[in-house]
């Protein structure tokens, strides 16, 4: 069974804010990484390609998701949809 990735559509304001976080030298790197993932997801990039682009995790433990792009795809989708009243 093929997995259907969750789509994310960003409004121009949200996209601009995320792009600003990625460019800013003062943004914490964990937020830069998350913003990059959300931007790449919204551009339609596959989770595995995003993982290669953004970089893998260090040693895995139970507290880290095994697939960060998939986890952030779901998380961002729920935030975007809830902020738009969907």
Rosetta blueprint (number, residue, H / E / L):
1 X L
2 X L
3 X L
4 X L
5 X L
6 X L
7 X L
8 X L
9 X L
10 X L
11 X L
12 X H
13 X H
14 X H
15 X H
16 X H
17 X H
18 X H
19 X H
20 X H
21 X H
22 X H
23 X H
24 X L
25 X L
26 X L
27 X L
28 X L
29 X H
30 X H
31 X H
32 X H
33 X H
34 X H
35 X H
36 X H
37 X H
38 X H
39 X H
40 X H
41 X H
42 X H
43 X L
44 X L
45 X L
46 X L
47 X H
48 X H
49 X H
50 X H
51 X H
52 X H
53 X H
54 X H
55 X L
56 X L
57 X L
58 X L
59 X L
60 X L
61 X L
62 X L
63 X L
64 X L
65 X L
66 X L
67 X L
68 X H
69 X H
70 X H
71 X H
72 X H
73 X H
74 X H
75 X H
76 X H
77 X H
78 X H
79 X H
80 X H
81 X H
82 X H
83 X H
84 X L
85 X L
86 X L
